[in-house]
């Protein structure tokens, strides 16, 4: 069991930045990978960014739509996941979810790699005004 608590969402002007945080607790061992998933109104959920487990080397992956603008990182000492979002545009408006997995759960493709997320945070709203 993994518990995830998100923070950092809000409203921002186009071109601005936000940093999302996700505090993880429970059985967050070396085999757990994590990511950020978003859902805009009327659209299906899409993978945004992910980071491989410590056991798998901790490589990062990004959707093409955010590559170069977003950065996913993890502070293992604090057991916290981050998503730094720069140069935001209206297309980034969505509910953002922190997620984690060990190989089972909902299937997503992020950066041409397949991920299964079974643990989810409550979501945090990001609204970008133009």
Secondary structure as UniProt FT lines:
FT   STRAND          2..7
FT   STRAND          10..13
FT   TURN            14..15
FT   STRAND          18..26
FT   TURN            30..31
FT   STRAND          33..39
FT   TURN            41..42
FT   STRAND          46..51
FT   TURN            54..57
FT   STRAND          60..62
FT   TURN            64..69
FT   STRAND          70..75
FT   TURN            76..79
FT   STRAND          80..85
FT   HELIX           90..92
FT   STRAND          94..101
FT   STRAND          106..110
FT   TURN            111..112
FT   STRAND          113..117
FT   STRAND          119..120
FT   STRAND          124..129
//
